[in-house]
Amino acid sequence: MSTRRDGVAECKYTTDTEGIYKFVVTFDDEEVPGSPFEVKVEGEMIVDTTKVKVSGAGLKAGKNRQLNEVIVDPRGSGITCM
């Protein structure tokens, strides 16, 4: 965030995926009128699957009726795990 000379605050954001985003704007611990602001973000999602890292014992051998751990690390790929 930056504040211009005229006192107006400017905020910029970058998203990795399209969807509905809500922005809560407060001043002096109170929401400003109209907040939260809802923004529909559209556009092509850029994904780089070469940056996904997968590891864990479950990749080498799995056991029936037991938890088999696999770790997926998508950081930097443009993919979000939920």
Secondary structure as GFF3:
##gff-version 3
##sequence-region A 1 82
A	DSSP	beta_strand	2	3	.	.	.	ID=ss1
A	DSSP	beta_strand	9	10	.	.	.	ID=ss2
A	DSSP	beta_strand	19	23	.	.	.	ID=ss3
A	DSSP	beta_strand	26	27	.	.	.	ID=ss4
A	DSSP	beta_strand	30	31	.	.	.	ID=ss5
A	DSSP	beta_strand	37	41	.	.	.	ID=ss6
A	DSSP	three_ten_helix	49	51	.	.	.	ID=ss7
A	DSSP	beta_strand	53	55	.	.	.	ID=ss8
A	DSSP	three_ten_helix	57	59	.	.	.	ID=ss9
A	DSSP	beta_strand	71	73	.	.	.	ID=ss10
###
